[in-house]
Amino acid sequence: MAAGAQFPVYFGNESNETLGMTFQDFALLRSLQGTLKEKGFKQPTEIQQMAIPALIERKSIVGIAETGSGKTLAYVLPILNLLKAMENEGNKVTEDGTPRALVLVPSRELGEQVSKVFKTFTHQTRLRVRTVLGGTALEVAKENLKGNFEVLVATPGRLEQMIHRRQARLSDLQILVIDEADVMVDPGFLDVAKKILGACPEVLQLALFSATVSADVQPVIDEIFAGVETMRTKRSEKTAKGLTTQNVTVVDGKRWPLLEKLLQENREGSTLIFANTREQCDALAKLLDKNEIEHVIYRGEMDKIERRKNLKAFRDGVIKVLVSTDLASRGLDVEQVDRVINYHMPSVVENYLHRVGRTARAGRSGLAINFITDRDTEMLTKIKTLRPNK
C-alpha cells in the first residue's frame, strides 16, 4: 500500500448509548442485517461504531480497543458486505486458491475462533471461508486452498509456505486484516508479514486490530502502515468495566498455599491461571497433580494435538482449571472464564491487560487475582493506574 501522511488518532465515545446507534444504521446488505437480527445483535460496541462505517467506505484503519469489545465482528461484517456486493454485481471469484479477503492471526486457536465468527454470517451470504493455520498438517492446508473461495484466515508462517508453493495467490486481494496487530508486527512476525504484503496488490485496503499497541511496536506500525487512520476507543488500555481485582501478598515465596485455598472455593465458572514460563507452568501442574486438582495445561513447546485437546476440554467446561503461559492471554474467548489468577505477575502492562482481558468479557463480570511479591512492586504501581471502565 502506498505510504501517505499520518492520520490523527480518533477517540470514540465512552458508551454505546452516546450515539444510540444500532446495527440497522450501518449500510450493510439485507442478508447481513437478517443474520444480525436472527442472532439478536442490536447495538454495536464502541469499536464497531467507529470501524464498521470506515471499513464499508473502503478506508484503511488501525483499531485499538479493549479485550472483549467485539473487534472481530468489526471487520467480519464489512468484509462480507464488500465481497457479497462484488458478487451481486456479477464479479465472482473465478480462480482457485485466490481469496479476496485475508485475515492474519498469530495462532491457530485464534484463527479457528475468527473462522467461526465468519461462518455465523455466511449462511445467507453463501460466501466461503477457508483456513490455513500453523499446527495443522500440510495436506490439510493444501486441501483447504483448493477451489474457489472468498475469505482466507491464516497464520503468517503457514501462509508464506503456501504462497512459496504457489498454492495460495493474493493477486485478487481486496482487503487484508491483521488481528492482534501488536503481536503480528513483533520481530518474529515482521519479516513474514512483509513478504505477505509484498505478494498483495499495491492498492489494498488494510485493517489492524489490537487491544494494545506498545511504545516499542508503534514505530513499526507507523513505518509499515503510514497513512492508516487510527481509531482508539476511550476504553482501550483499561481493565474491563465488570472486572474486580484482588491483590494477594506472597510471603517468603509461598504461592501454593494461597492458590490451593482459592481452588477449594466452589465456583460455577472456570479459572485461568497464568505463569510466566513453561518451566513455571509445568511446576505448577505437578503441584496440582500431587494434590489431585483436575486441570489441563496450555503452553508452547507441547504436543499440538494435546494442546488443542486441552483447550477444547476447558472451553467445553469439562475441565475448569487451565494453567498457561501468555500463550492463552491473547485472542482466546472462553465464555465461562470468571476468574483469572496471575500466579506469577507479567513484566509488562500490555501482557497484564491481555491476561485479565480473558474474563469480564462482553459485559460479563469477572475476577482477577494477582499474587504479589516484593519484585512486583513496580508492576503493582502501574496496574493501579489502570482504572476500570465506567
C-alpha positions as a LaTeX table, in Angstrom:
\begin{tabular}{lrrr}
\hline
Residue & $x$ (\AA) & $y$ (\AA) & $z$ (\AA) \\
\hline
Met1 & 0.00 & 0.00 & 0.00 \\
Ala2 & 1.36 & 3.41 & $-0.89$ \\
Ala3 & 2.50 & 5.42 & 2.11 \\
Gly4 & 0.82 & 8.68 & 2.92 \\
Ala5 & 0.61 & 11.35 & 5.57 \\
Gln6 & $-0.04$ & 10.05 & 9.08 \\
Phe7 & $-3.68$ & 10.44 & 10.07 \\
Pro8 & $-4.64$ & 11.66 & 13.53 \\
Val9 & $-5.92$ & 9.33 & 16.19 \\
Tyr10 & $-9.70$ & 9.36 & 16.60 \\
Phe11 & $-11.12$ & 8.62 & 20.01 \\
Gly12 & $-14.53$ & 7.07 & 20.47 \\
Asn13 & $-17.33$ & 7.73 & 22.91 \\
Glu14 & $-17.44$ & 6.45 & 26.46 \\
Ser15 & $-20.55$ & 4.36 & 25.83 \\
Asn16 & $-22.65$ & 2.92 & 23.06 \\
Glu17 & $-25.61$ & 4.93 & 24.31 \\
Thr18 & $-23.85$ & 8.19 & 23.48 \\
Leu19 & $-24.62$ & 7.76 & 19.82 \\
Gly20 & $-27.63$ & 5.49 & 20.28 \\
Met21 & $-26.60$ & 3.55 & 17.18 \\
Thr22 & $-27.96$ & 0.17 & 16.15 \\
Phe23 & $-26.70$ & $-2.25$ & 13.50 \\
Gln24 & $-29.61$ & $-1.09$ & 11.35 \\
Asp25 & $-27.79$ & 2.26 & 10.99 \\
Phe26 & $-24.95$ & 0.65 & 9.03 \\
Ala27 & $-25.08$ & 0.39 & 5.25 \\
Leu28 & $-24.98$ & $-3.40$ & 5.31 \\
Leu29 & $-26.60$ & $-5.76$ & 2.84 \\
Arg30 & $-30.02$ & $-7.17$ & 3.66 \\
Ser31 & $-28.60$ & $-10.68$ & 4.07 \\
Leu32 & $-26.20$ & $-9.49$ & 6.81 \\
Gln33 & $-28.90$ & $-7.43$ & 8.50 \\
Gly34 & $-31.08$ & $-10.53$ & 8.51 \\
Thr35 & $-28.47$ & $-12.62$ & 10.28 \\
Leu36 & $-27.77$ & $-9.85$ & 12.79 \\
Lys37 & $-31.47$ & $-9.72$ & 13.64 \\
Glu38 & $-31.74$ & $-13.51$ & 13.79 \\
Lys39 & $-28.77$ & $-13.76$ & 16.17 \\
Gly40 & $-30.05$ & $-10.95$ & 18.41 \\
Phe41 & $-27.34$ & $-8.37$ & 17.62 \\
Lys42 & $-28.84$ & $-4.94$ & 18.26 \\
Gln43 & $-26.42$ & $-2.31$ & 19.48 \\
Pro44 & $-22.82$ & $-2.16$ & 18.21 \\
Thr45 & $-19.94$ & $-1.72$ & 20.63 \\
Glu46 & $-17.77$ & 1.37 & 20.57 \\
Ile47 & $-15.10$ & $-0.06$ & 18.25 \\
Gln48 & $-17.82$ & $-1.40$ & 15.95 \\
Gln49 & $-19.44$ & 2.05 & 15.76 \\
Met50 & $-16.09$ & 3.52 & 14.77 \\
Ala51 & $-14.68$ & 0.85 & 12.49 \\
Ile52 & $-17.60$ & $-0.60$ & 10.54 \\
Pro53 & $-18.61$ & 2.61 & 8.68 \\
Ala54 & $-14.96$ & 3.39 & 7.88 \\
Leu55 & $-14.30$ & $-0.10$ & 6.52 \\
Ile56 & $-17.51$ & $-0.09$ & 4.49 \\
Glu57 & $-16.22$ & 3.13 & 2.90 \\
Arg58 & $-13.02$ & 1.22 & 1.98 \\
Lys59 & $-10.80$ & 3.17 & 4.37 \\
Ser60 & $-7.69$ & 1.61 & 5.92 \\
Ile61 & $-7.64$ & 1.76 & 9.71 \\
Val62 & $-5.90$ & 0.70 & 12.88 \\
Gly63 & $-8.43$ & $-0.15$ & 15.58 \\
Ile64 & $-7.27$ & $-0.23$ & 19.20 \\
Ala65 & $-9.92$ & $-1.40$ & 21.65 \\
Glu66 & $-10.19$ & $-3.25$ & 24.93 \\
Thr67 & $-10.44$ & $-7.03$ & 25.04 \\
Gly68 & $-13.91$ & $-8.46$ & 24.63 \\
Ser69 & $-15.10$ & $-5.37$ & 22.75 \\
Gly70 & $-16.16$ & $-7.10$ & 19.53 \\
Lys71 & $-13.18$ & $-6.31$ & 17.30 \\
Thr72 & $-13.67$ & $-9.46$ & 15.22 \\
Leu73 & $-17.21$ & $-8.55$ & 14.21 \\
Ala74 & $-15.97$ & $-5.02$ & 13.45 \\
Tyr75 & $-14.11$ & $-6.37$ & 10.42 \\
Val76 & $-16.13$ & $-9.50$ & 9.62 \\
Leu77 & $-19.26$ & $-7.54$ & 8.67 \\
Pro78 & $-17.54$ & $-5.03$ & 6.32 \\
Ile79 & $-15.56$ & $-7.83$ & 4.65 \\
Leu80 & $-18.63$ & $-9.94$ & 3.91 \\
Asn81 & $-20.53$ & $-6.82$ & 2.85 \\
Leu82 & $-17.82$ & $-5.90$ & 0.33 \\
Leu83 & $-17.36$ & $-9.37$ & $-1.11$ \\
Lys84 & $-21.07$ & $-10.14$ & $-1.43$ \\
Ala85 & $-21.64$ & $-6.77$ & $-3.13$ \\
Met86 & $-18.94$ & $-7.63$ & $-5.66$ \\
Glu87 & $-20.60$ & $-10.99$ & $-6.30$ \\
Asn88 & $-24.04$ & $-9.37$ & $-6.66$ \\
Glu89 & $-22.55$ & $-7.12$ & $-9.34$ \\
Gly90 & $-21.50$ & $-10.20$ & $-11.32$ \\
Asn91 & $-17.87$ & $-10.07$ & $-10.20$ \\
Lys92 & $-17.41$ & $-13.55$ & $-8.75$ \\
Val93 & $-14.22$ & $-15.31$ & $-7.68$ \\
Thr94 & $-13.06$ & $-17.44$ & $-10.60$ \\
Glu95 & $-9.51$ & $-18.57$ & $-9.74$ \\
Asp96 & $-8.65$ & $-21.41$ & $-7.36$ \\
Gly97 & $-6.76$ & $-20.52$ & $-4.19$ \\
Thr98 & $-7.21$ & $-16.79$ & $-4.74$ \\
Pro99 & $-9.07$ & $-15.12$ & $-1.86$ \\
Arg100 & $-10.37$ & $-11.57$ & $-1.85$ \\
Ala101 & $-10.08$ & $-11.08$ & 1.89 \\
Leu102 & $-7.24$ & $-12.24$ & 4.13 \\
Val103 & $-7.19$ & $-12.20$ & 7.92 \\
Leu104 & $-3.78$ & $-12.84$ & 9.51 \\
Val105 & $-3.82$ & $-14.17$ & 13.07 \\
Pro106 & $-0.92$ & $-15.07$ & 15.39 \\
Ser107 & $-2.21$ & $-18.51$ & 16.42 \\
Arg108 & $-4.21$ & $-21.49$ & 15.25 \\
Glu109 & $-6.67$ & $-21.14$ & 18.12 \\
Leu110 & $-7.47$ & $-17.53$ & 17.32 \\
Gly111 & $-7.78$ & $-18.45$ & 13.65 \\
Glu112 & $-10.39$ & $-21.07$ & 14.44 \\
Gln113 & $-12.35$ & $-18.55$ & 16.51 \\
Val114 & $-12.25$ & $-15.94$ & 13.75 \\
Ser115 & $-13.36$ & $-18.50$ & 11.16 \\
Lys116 & $-16.29$ & $-19.44$ & 13.38 \\
Val117 & $-17.45$ & $-15.80$ & 13.56 \\
Phe118 & $-17.25$ & $-15.50$ & 9.78 \\
Lys119 & $-19.26$ & $-18.66$ & 9.26 \\
Thr120 & $-22.02$ & $-17.38$ & 11.55 \\
Phe121 & $-22.73$ & $-14.76$ & 8.88 \\
Thr122 & $-22.28$ & $-16.84$ & 5.73 \\
His123 & $-25.50$ & $-18.86$ & 5.84 \\
Gln124 & $-27.35$ & $-16.20$ & 3.88 \\
Thr125 & $-24.44$ & $-14.61$ & 2.01 \\
Arg126 & $-23.18$ & $-18.04$ & 0.86 \\
Leu127 & $-19.60$ & $-16.80$ & 0.92 \\
Arg128 & $-16.87$ & $-19.35$ & 1.51 \\
Val129 & $-14.33$ & $-19.16$ & 4.35 \\
Arg130 & $-11.17$ & $-21.27$ & 4.47 \\
Thr131 & $-8.33$ & $-21.57$ & 7.00 \\
Val132 & $-4.59$ & $-22.14$ & 6.57 \\
Leu133 & $-3.23$ & $-22.42$ & 10.09 \\
Gly134 & 0.01 & $-23.50$ & 11.70 \\
Gly135 & $-0.27$ & $-26.61$ & 13.82 \\
Thr136 & $-2.32$ & $-28.44$ & 11.20 \\
Ala137 & $-1.00$ & $-30.95$ & 8.69 \\
Leu138 & 0.39 & $-29.53$ & 5.46 \\
Glu139 & $-2.04$ & $-31.71$ & 3.50 \\
Val140 & $-4.95$ & $-30.07$ & 5.33 \\
Ala141 & $-3.70$ & $-26.62$ & 4.30 \\
Lys142 & $-3.32$ & $-27.74$ & 0.69 \\
Glu143 & $-6.83$ & $-29.19$ & 0.66 \\
Asn144 & $-8.31$ & $-26.01$ & 2.15 \\
Leu145 & $-6.85$ & $-23.95$ & $-0.69$ \\
Lys146 & $-8.48$ & $-25.97$ & $-3.44$ \\
Gly147 & $-11.32$ & $-24.48$ & $-5.46$ \\
Asn148 & $-12.87$ & $-21.03$ & $-5.29$ \\
Phe149 & $-13.43$ & $-19.18$ & $-2.02$ \\
Glu150 & $-13.66$ & $-15.58$ & $-0.86$ \\
Val151 & $-12.15$ & $-15.37$ & 2.64 \\
Leu152 & $-8.92$ & $-16.84$ & 4.00 \\
Val153 & $-7.96$ & $-16.87$ & 7.69 \\
Ala154 & $-4.29$ & $-17.73$ & 8.11 \\
Thr155 & $-1.25$ & $-17.72$ & 10.33 \\
Pro156 & 1.70 & $-15.96$ & 8.66 \\
Gly157 & 4.21 & $-18.82$ & 8.60 \\
Arg158 & 1.86 & $-21.36$ & 7.06 \\
Leu159 & 0.52 & $-18.84$ & 4.55 \\
Glu160 & 4.04 & $-17.87$ & 3.46 \\
Gln161 & 4.71 & $-21.56$ & 2.89 \\
Met162 & 1.60 & $-21.91$ & 0.73 \\
Ile163 & 2.49 & $-18.78$ & $-1.27$ \\
His164 & 6.01 & $-20.13$ & $-1.87$ \\
Arg165 & 4.46 & $-23.39$ & $-3.12$ \\
Arg166 & 2.17 & $-21.33$ & $-5.37$ \\
Gln167 & $-0.89$ & $-22.90$ & $-3.81$ \\
Ala168 & $-2.14$ & $-19.57$ & $-2.47$ \\
Arg169 & $-2.25$ & $-16.41$ & $-4.58$ \\
Leu170 & $-3.03$ & $-12.93$ & $-3.29$ \\
Ser171 & $-3.28$ & $-11.21$ & $-6.69$ \\
Asp172 & $-7.02$ & $-10.52$ & $-6.30$ \\
Leu173 & $-6.92$ & $-9.49$ & $-2.64$ \\
Gln174 & $-9.18$ & $-6.55$ & $-1.77$ \\
Ile175 & $-8.64$ & $-6.27$ & 1.99 \\
Leu176 & $-6.04$ & $-7.51$ & 4.46 \\
Val177 & $-6.78$ & $-7.60$ & 8.19 \\
Ile178 & $-4.10$ & $-8.16$ & 10.81 \\
Asp179 & $-5.67$ & $-9.27$ & 14.06 \\
Glu180 & $-3.73$ & $-8.84$ & 17.32 \\
Ala181 & $-1.60$ & $-6.31$ & 15.46 \\
Asp182 & 0.89 & $-5.75$ & 18.28 \\
Val183 & 1.83 & $-9.43$ & 18.13 \\
Met184 & 1.89 & $-9.59$ & 14.35 \\
Val185 & 4.48 & $-6.83$ & 13.97 \\
Asp186 & 6.81 & $-8.17$ & 16.66 \\
Pro187 & 10.19 & $-9.23$ & 15.23 \\
Gly188 & 9.11 & $-12.87$ & 14.97 \\
Phe189 & 6.28 & $-11.96$ & 12.59 \\
Leu190 & 7.68 & $-8.89$ & 10.90 \\
Asp191 & 9.75 & $-10.45$ & 8.10 \\
Val192 & 6.99 & $-12.88$ & 7.17 \\
Ala193 & 4.34 & $-10.14$ & 7.27 \\
Lys194 & 6.44 & $-8.03$ & 4.90 \\
Lys195 & 6.72 & $-10.93$ & 2.45 \\
Ile196 & 2.97 & $-11.46$ & 2.55 \\
Leu197 & 2.36 & $-7.76$ & 1.94 \\
Gly198 & 4.77 & $-7.98$ & $-0.97$ \\
Ala199 & 2.57 & $-10.64$ & $-2.57$ \\
Cys200 & $-0.53$ & $-8.40$ & $-2.34$ \\
Pro201 & $-1.72$ & $-5.82$ & $-4.88$ \\
Glu202 & $-0.21$ & $-2.37$ & $-4.39$ \\
Val203 & $-3.63$ & $-0.81$ & $-3.87$ \\
Leu204 & $-5.07$ & $-2.63$ & $-0.88$ \\
Gln205 & $-7.40$ & $-1.84$ & 2.00 \\
Leu206 & $-5.75$ & $-2.56$ & 5.34 \\
Ala207 & $-7.14$ & $-3.01$ & 8.83 \\
Leu208 & $-5.21$ & $-3.75$ & 12.00 \\
Phe209 & $-6.87$ & $-4.55$ & 15.31 \\
Ser210 & $-5.45$ & $-5.00$ & 18.78 \\
Ala211 & $-6.20$ & $-4.46$ & 22.43 \\
Thr212 & $-2.84$ & $-2.76$ & 22.98 \\
Val213 & $-0.04$ & $-1.26$ & 20.94 \\
Ser214 & 3.12 & $-0.88$ & 22.98 \\
Ala215 & 5.54 & 2.02 & 22.60 \\
Asp216 & 8.09 & $-0.38$ & 21.10 \\
Val217 & 5.68 & $-1.57$ & 18.43 \\
Gln218 & 4.12 & 1.77 & 17.47 \\
Pro219 & 7.08 & 2.99 & 15.36 \\
Val220 & 6.95 & $-0.25$ & 13.36 \\
Ile221 & 3.25 & 0.25 & 12.66 \\
Asp222 & 3.94 & 3.85 & 11.68 \\
Glu223 & 6.67 & 2.72 & 9.27 \\
Ile224 & 4.80 & $-0.10$ & 7.54 \\
Phe225 & 1.29 & 1.31 & 7.66 \\
Ala226 & 1.93 & 5.02 & 7.25 \\
Gly227 & $-1.23$ & 6.88 & 6.27 \\
Val228 & $-3.58$ & 4.49 & 8.04 \\
Glu229 & $-6.30$ & 6.12 & 10.13 \\
Thr230 & $-6.04$ & 5.15 & 13.80 \\
Met231 & $-9.15$ & 4.66 & 15.91 \\
Arg232 & $-8.77$ & 4.22 & 19.64 \\
Thr233 & $-11.70$ & 3.66 & 21.96 \\
Lys234 & $-11.93$ & 5.53 & 25.22 \\
Arg235 & $-11.86$ & 2.19 & 26.97 \\
Ser236 & $-8.66$ & 0.93 & 25.38 \\
Glu237 & $-5.77$ & 0.15 & 27.72 \\
Lys238 & $-8.10$ & 0.00 & 30.71 \\
Thr239 & $-9.44$ & $-3.00$ & 32.52 \\
Ala240 & $-12.99$ & $-4.08$ & 31.77 \\
Lys241 & $-15.98$ & $-2.48$ & 33.45 \\
Gly242 & $-17.10$ & $-5.71$ & 35.10 \\
Leu243 & $-13.66$ & $-6.70$ & 36.41 \\
Thr244 & $-12.93$ & $-6.90$ & 40.14 \\
Thr245 & $-9.24$ & $-7.03$ & 41.10 \\
Gln246 & $-7.71$ & $-8.54$ & 44.24 \\
Asn247 & $-4.00$ & $-8.28$ & 45.09 \\
Val248 & $-2.71$ & $-11.07$ & 47.35 \\
Thr249 & 0.68 & $-10.71$ & 49.05 \\
Val250 & 3.02 & $-13.69$ & 48.70 \\
Val251 & 5.17 & $-14.18$ & 51.82 \\
Asp252 & 8.54 & $-15.96$ & 51.56 \\
Gly253 & 7.69 & $-17.16$ & 48.07 \\
Lys254 & 4.90 & $-19.44$ & 49.31 \\
Arg255 & 2.40 & $-19.18$ & 46.46 \\
Trp256 & 0.95 & $-22.68$ & 46.53 \\
Pro257 & $-0.97$ & $-22.46$ & 49.85 \\
Leu258 & $-2.68$ & $-19.30$ & 48.56 \\
Leu259 & $-3.65$ & $-20.94$ & 45.30 \\
Glu260 & $-4.77$ & $-24.17$ & 46.94 \\
Lys261 & $-7.18$ & $-22.24$ & 49.15 \\
Leu262 & $-8.60$ & $-20.36$ & 46.15 \\
Leu263 & $-9.12$ & $-23.55$ & 44.17 \\
Gln264 & $-11.03$ & $-25.11$ & 47.06 \\
Glu265 & $-13.74$ & $-22.48$ & 46.63 \\
Asn266 & $-16.93$ & $-23.67$ & 45.00 \\
Arg267 & $-17.32$ & $-21.69$ & 41.77 \\
Glu268 & $-19.65$ & $-22.11$ & 38.81 \\
Gly269 & $-17.25$ & $-20.62$ & 36.28 \\
Ser270 & $-13.77$ & $-21.63$ & 35.15 \\
Thr271 & $-10.34$ & $-20.42$ & 36.28 \\
Leu272 & $-7.41$ & $-19.46$ & 34.08 \\
Ile273 & $-4.03$ & $-19.46$ & 35.87 \\
Phe274 & $-1.03$ & $-17.69$ & 34.34 \\
Ala275 & 2.66 & $-18.39$ & 34.85 \\
Asn276 & 5.47 & $-16.57$ & 33.06 \\
Thr277 & 7.50 & $-19.51$ & 31.73 \\
Arg278 & 6.94 & $-23.04$ & 30.52 \\
Glu279 & 9.01 & $-24.29$ & 33.47 \\
Gln280 & 6.81 & $-22.44$ & 35.96 \\
Cys281 & 3.74 & $-23.77$ & 34.17 \\
Asp282 & 4.95 & $-27.37$ & 34.44 \\
Ala283 & 6.00 & $-26.98$ & 38.09 \\
Leu284 & 2.54 & $-25.70$ & 38.97 \\
Ala285 & 0.92 & $-28.55$ & 37.05 \\
Lys286 & 2.90 & $-31.05$ & 39.15 \\
Leu287 & 1.59 & $-29.45$ & 42.34 \\
Leu288 & $-1.96$ & $-29.65$ & 41.01 \\
Asp289 & $-1.42$ & $-33.32$ & 40.11 \\
Lys290 & 0.03 & $-34.07$ & 43.53 \\
Asn291 & $-3.00$ & $-32.51$ & 45.21 \\
Glu292 & $-5.44$ & $-34.21$ & 42.84 \\
Ile293 & $-6.81$ & $-30.97$ & 41.42 \\
Glu294 & $-8.18$ & $-31.56$ & 37.94 \\
His295 & $-6.63$ & $-29.25$ & 35.34 \\
Val296 & $-5.15$ & $-29.01$ & 31.86 \\
Ile297 & $-2.04$ & $-27.24$ & 30.51 \\
Tyr298 & $-1.87$ & $-24.88$ & 27.54 \\
Arg299 & 1.61 & $-23.65$ & 26.59 \\
Gly300 & 4.17 & $-23.56$ & 23.83 \\
Glu301 & 6.57 & $-26.43$ & 23.12 \\
Met302 & 3.98 & $-29.13$ & 23.83 \\
Asp303 & 2.31 & $-31.58$ & 21.51 \\
Lys304 & $-0.10$ & $-29.54$ & 19.41 \\
Ile305 & $-2.77$ & $-32.24$ & 19.38 \\
Glu306 & $-2.62$ & $-32.43$ & 23.17 \\
Arg307 & $-2.72$ & $-28.64$ & 23.45 \\
Arg308 & $-5.79$ & $-28.47$ & 21.24 \\
Lys309 & $-7.46$ & $-31.29$ & 23.18 \\
Asn310 & $-6.75$ & $-29.49$ & 26.46 \\
Leu311 & $-8.20$ & $-26.22$ & 25.20 \\
Lys312 & $-11.34$ & $-27.98$ & 24.00 \\
Ala313 & $-11.83$ & $-29.64$ & 27.38 \\
Phe314 & $-11.50$ & $-26.26$ & 29.07 \\
Arg315 & $-13.70$ & $-24.47$ & 26.56 \\
Asp316 & $-16.41$ & $-27.13$ & 26.86 \\
Gly317 & $-16.35$ & $-26.86$ & 30.66 \\
Val318 & $-15.24$ & $-30.47$ & 31.12 \\
Ile319 & $-12.14$ & $-29.19$ & 32.97 \\
Lys320 & $-12.48$ & $-25.95$ & 34.91 \\
Val321 & $-8.83$ & $-25.06$ & 35.54 \\
Leu322 & $-6.39$ & $-24.14$ & 32.78 \\
Val323 & $-2.72$ & $-23.44$ & 33.53 \\
Ser324 & $-0.97$ & $-21.43$ & 30.85 \\
Thr325 & 1.77 & $-19.06$ & 29.83 \\
Asp326 & 0.94 & $-15.85$ & 27.96 \\
Leu327 & 0.05 & $-18.07$ & 25.01 \\
Ala328 & $-3.54$ & $-18.04$ & 26.32 \\
Ser329 & $-3.61$ & $-14.32$ & 27.04 \\
Arg330 & $-4.37$ & $-13.12$ & 23.52 \\
Gly331 & $-7.44$ & $-13.64$ & 21.46 \\
Leu332 & $-8.93$ & $-16.63$ & 23.24 \\
Asp333 & $-12.58$ & $-16.18$ & 24.16 \\
Val334 & $-13.90$ & $-18.76$ & 26.62 \\
Glu335 & $-17.24$ & $-17.52$ & 27.86 \\
Gln336 & $-17.31$ & $-19.31$ & 31.21 \\
Val337 & $-13.96$ & $-17.92$ & 32.47 \\
Asp338 & $-14.99$ & $-15.88$ & 35.51 \\
Arg339 & $-11.60$ & $-15.81$ & 37.24 \\
Val340 & $-8.01$ & $-15.13$ & 36.16 \\
Ile341 & $-5.18$ & $-15.78$ & 38.60 \\
Asn342 & $-1.74$ & $-14.31$ & 37.94 \\
Tyr343 & 0.29 & $-16.94$ & 39.82 \\
His344 & 3.33 & $-15.10$ & 38.50 \\
Met345 & 2.89 & $-11.45$ & 37.54 \\
Pro346 & 3.87 & $-10.44$ & 33.99 \\
Ser347 & 6.71 & $-7.99$ & 33.43 \\
Val348 & 4.85 & $-5.56$ & 31.16 \\
Val349 & 1.47 & $-3.87$ & 31.46 \\
Glu350 & 0.35 & $-4.92$ & 27.98 \\
Asn351 & 0.60 & $-8.59$ & 28.94 \\
Tyr352 & $-1.32$ & $-7.91$ & 32.14 \\
Leu353 & $-4.13$ & $-6.29$ & 30.19 \\
His354 & $-4.33$ & $-9.23$ & 27.82 \\
Arg355 & $-4.36$ & $-11.73$ & 30.67 \\
Val356 & $-7.11$ & $-10.13$ & 32.72 \\
Gly357 & $-8.97$ & $-9.49$ & 29.49 \\
Arg358 & $-9.79$ & $-13.21$ & 29.34 \\
Thr359 & $-12.55$ & $-12.57$ & 31.87 \\
Ala360 & $-15.25$ & $-9.88$ & 32.27 \\
Arg361 & $-15.81$ & $-10.01$ & 28.52 \\
Ala362 & $-18.82$ & $-8.75$ & 26.54 \\
Gly363 & $-20.46$ & $-7.13$ & 29.57 \\
Arg364 & $-19.99$ & $-10.10$ & 31.91 \\
Ser365 & $-18.39$ & $-9.81$ & 35.35 \\
Gly366 & $-15.06$ & $-11.36$ & 36.27 \\
Leu367 & $-12.35$ & $-11.53$ & 38.93 \\
Ala368 & $-8.59$ & $-11.03$ & 38.58 \\
Ile369 & $-6.37$ & $-12.19$ & 41.45 \\
Asn370 & $-2.73$ & $-11.09$ & 41.43 \\
Phe371 & $-0.06$ & $-12.85$ & 43.50 \\
Ile372 & 2.28 & $-10.01$ & 44.54 \\
Thr373 & 5.88 & $-10.32$ & 45.73 \\
Asp374 & 8.44 & $-7.63$ & 46.53 \\
Arg375 & 9.65 & $-7.85$ & 42.94 \\
Asp376 & 6.21 & $-6.90$ & 41.64 \\
Thr377 & 6.04 & $-3.51$ & 43.39 \\
Glu378 & 6.69 & $-1.52$ & 40.22 \\
Met379 & 4.13 & $-3.51$ & 38.22 \\
Leu380 & 1.57 & $-3.13$ & 41.00 \\
Thr381 & 2.02 & 0.63 & 40.86 \\
Lys382 & 1.43 & 0.60 & 37.11 \\
Ile383 & $-1.69$ & $-1.57$ & 37.18 \\
Lys384 & $-3.24$ & 0.56 & 39.90 \\
Thr385 & $-3.40$ & 3.34 & 37.31 \\
Leu386 & $-5.49$ & 1.12 & 35.02 \\
Arg387 & $-8.84$ & 2.31 & 36.27 \\
Pro388 & $-11.75$ & 0.12 & 35.23 \\
Asn389 & $-14.11$ & 1.36 & 32.54 \\
Lys390 & $-17.10$ & 3.18 & 33.98 \\
\hline
\end{tabular}
